[in-house]
Amino acid sequence: MPANSVAIDDYLKTIYHHTEWQTVAITPSQLAAELSLAPSTVTEMVQKLAAAGLVSHRPYGPVSLTDAGRSRAAAIIRRHRLIETWLVREFGYAWDEVHDEAEVLEHAISDRLLEGIAERLGHPTRDPHGDAIPDASGAVVREPFLLLAEAPLGHAGRVLRVSDRDPALLRALEGAGIDVGHSVRVTGRGAVQVDDGASIELSDAAASAVWLTV
């Protein structure tokens, strides 16, 4: 198995990302759906990753990263999120524009340039969407969190993270003032008050894309 395979990195990133904001391990069928690949293709690659010591997996069971797999995944995720942060801060990209650019650049820049970017940015711990940026050792800084869709009435917290899966939803949430760092209070099912302003009604998709501090 090529040590520098982009495909391997994509698998490891997806597995890593799946359990960042919840604790249930990813299944092969979920992995196939996330990567838009046939289940048979994913099964074959998972077997190769397991043989290489990067994941642990039993037939028909979930897939988890080993220590080696987590270390490699954290390294590529560090690249991706530092690049996203760099594009927003230094080049004026919007937070809904950076994902695809980072997907390309994360495989192209050198380690030297990456660490230069990290130093120039002041070694940030979170990207523009609130996702944790692993440090050079793979460690991350996390805060206790709660999904907005599951927050009780009256809960007040700071927006900790917004999913970057849907660029249109990112733009809509930003337009409503619901972006990383803003304070919100849950005023009803699918409704929040932002920074002590007016109450805003959110779709189920929006409420399921925002994480708050506890």
C-alpha positions, 0 to 999 in steps of 0.5 A, a space after each residue: 500500500 503506497 505510504 503517500 496515497 491520497 485515497 488512504 488519507 481520504 479514508 482516514 480523514 473521514 473516519 477521524 471526522 465522524 467521531 469528532 462531534 459524537 462518539 459512535 464509530 462509523 460503519 462501512 456503509 456510512 463510510 461508503 456513503 460519505 465517500 460516495 463509493 461502492 460498499 464493495 470498494 470500501 470493504 476492500 480498502 478497509 481490509 487493506 487499512 486493517 492489514 496496514 495497522 491503520 484501522 481496527 475492524 471486524 466483519 460487519 462491525 464498525 471501523 475505528 482508527 488505531 493509534 497509527 491511523 489516528 496519528 496519520 489522520 490528525 496530520 492531514 486534518 491539521 494540514 487541511 484546517 490550517 490551510 482553510 484558516 490561512 485562506 480566510 485570514 490572508 486571502 479573504 476567502 469566505 468560510 463557505 469557499 475554502 473546503 475544496 481549495 484546501 482539499 487540493 492544497 493539503 496534498 501539495 504544500 511542503 511540511 516547511 510551508 505548512 509550519 510557516 503558515 501555522 507560525 504566521 497565523 499564531 498557531 490557531 487551535 480552531 479553523 473558520 468553522 470551529 473544528 479543532 486544528 491538531 497541533 504538530 503532535 496530533 493533540 487537540 484542544 476541545 471544549 464540552 459541546 452540545 448540538 443545537 438541535 438537542 439543546 433544551 429550551 433556555 440553553 445559552 451558549 457560544 457557537 462552537 462549531 458549524 458544519 461545513 458540509 453545505 456551503 449554502 447553509 453556511 451562508 444562510 447561518 452567517 447571514 442570520 448572525 449564527 457563526 463561530 463565536 456568537 452567543 445564542 439562546 434557545 427560545 423554542 424548537 428550532 428557534 434561537 436568539 442571537 447576541 440578545 437580538 431578535 429570535 430566529 427560526 431555524 430549519 431542522 438542517 440548520 439546527 443539526 449543523 450547529 454546536 454550542 458550548 455547554 
